[in-house]
Amino acid sequence: SVRNLLLTDFYERPMQPDVGSNLRALLFENYTPATQLRAKAYIQDVFDNYEPRAELVETIISFSEVQQALNCTIYFRIINSIEPTRLDLVIERTR
């Protein structure tokens, strides 16, 4: 569920234009510390607005210039669970 929400762009779902994270839009901008903060904010928004069953613990964002990809490591905890779950995402440009 979390992976699907993070990989969904805005206006991708019919009748639900605000569902998603729009992380792919960040691939077409210059990578700066501000871009990294925006990516973390997008991920936090997904957890706050669309996933009440999980709580975000930590987000690690890096950019691979060779692959032109955004590497996201997300640690979250499912409600009523003690151990965090790790989710690794690689978001690449589609050509």
KEKE-646593 format. One line per 4 residues: number of its first residue (from 0); their letters; for each residue x, y, z of C-alpha. Coordinates in nm, 2 decimals. Example, Ala and Ser with C-alpha at 12.3 -4.5 7.8 and 13.67 -1.06 7.14 Angstrom:
0) as) 1.23 -0.45 0.78  1.37 -0.11 0.71
This chain:
0) svrn) 0.00 0.00 0.00  0.28 0.24 0.09  0.48 0.16 -0.22  0.18 0.21 -0.44
4) lllt) 0.10 0.55 -0.29  0.46 0.67 -0.32  0.49 0.56 -0.68  0.16 0.72 -0.78
8) dfye) 0.18 1.07 -0.93  -0.08 1.34 -0.88  -0.37 1.32 -1.13  -0.28 0.96 -1.21
12) rpmq) -0.59 0.81 -1.05  -0.93 0.90 -1.20  -1.16 1.10 -0.96  -0.87 1.13 -0.70
16) pdvg) -0.63 1.39 -0.84  -0.46 1.46 -0.51  -0.37 1.10 -0.42  0.00 1.02 -0.45
20) snlr) 0.34 1.16 -0.38  0.46 1.31 -0.71  0.82 1.20 -0.64  0.88 1.15 -1.01
24) allf) 0.85 1.52 -1.07  1.16 1.57 -0.86  1.37 1.38 -1.11  1.36 1.66 -1.36
28) enyt) 1.50 1.92 -1.12  1.86 1.99 -1.02  1.94 1.78 -0.71  2.01 2.01 -0.42
32) patq) 1.95 1.98 -0.04  1.62 2.16 -0.10  1.51 1.89 -0.34  1.60 1.63 -0.08
36) lrak) 1.39 1.82 0.18  1.09 1.83 -0.06  1.12 1.46 -0.13  1.11 1.39 0.25
40) ayiq) 0.81 1.63 0.28  0.62 1.45 0.00  0.68 1.11 0.17  0.57 1.25 0.51
44) dvfd) 0.25 1.39 0.34  0.16 1.04 0.21  0.19 0.89 0.56  0.00 1.18 0.72
48) nyep) -0.29 1.19 0.47  -0.33 0.85 0.31  -0.18 0.58 0.54  -0.33 0.59 0.89
52) rael) -0.22 0.23 0.95  0.15 0.32 0.95  0.38 0.57 1.11  0.69 0.71 0.94
56) veti) 1.01 0.66 1.15  1.29 0.78 0.92  1.36 0.87 0.55  1.69 0.86 0.38
60) isfs) 1.71 1.01 0.03  2.01 1.01 -0.21  2.05 1.08 -0.57  2.24 0.86 -0.82
64) evqq) 2.39 1.08 -1.09  2.50 0.77 -1.29  2.15 0.62 -1.31  1.97 0.96 -1.28
68) alnc) 1.76 0.80 -1.01  1.63 0.90 -0.67  1.71 0.63 -0.40  1.47 0.63 -0.11
72) tiyf) 1.51 0.42 0.21  1.20 0.45 0.42  1.16 0.31 0.77  0.80 0.30 0.90
76) riin) 0.62 0.12 1.18  0.29 -0.04 1.14  0.05 0.07 1.41  0.05 -0.18 1.71
80) siep) 0.39 -0.32 1.59  0.72 -0.27 1.76  0.98 -0.33 1.48  1.01 -0.09 1.19
84) trld) 0.97 -0.20 0.84  1.22 -0.10 0.57  1.11 0.00 0.22  1.37 0.06 -0.05
88) lvie) 1.25 0.25 -0.36  1.45 0.35 -0.67  1.26 0.61 -0.87  1.40 0.64 -1.23
92) rtr) 1.32 0.85 -1.53  1.12 0.67 -1.79  1.25 0.74 -2.14
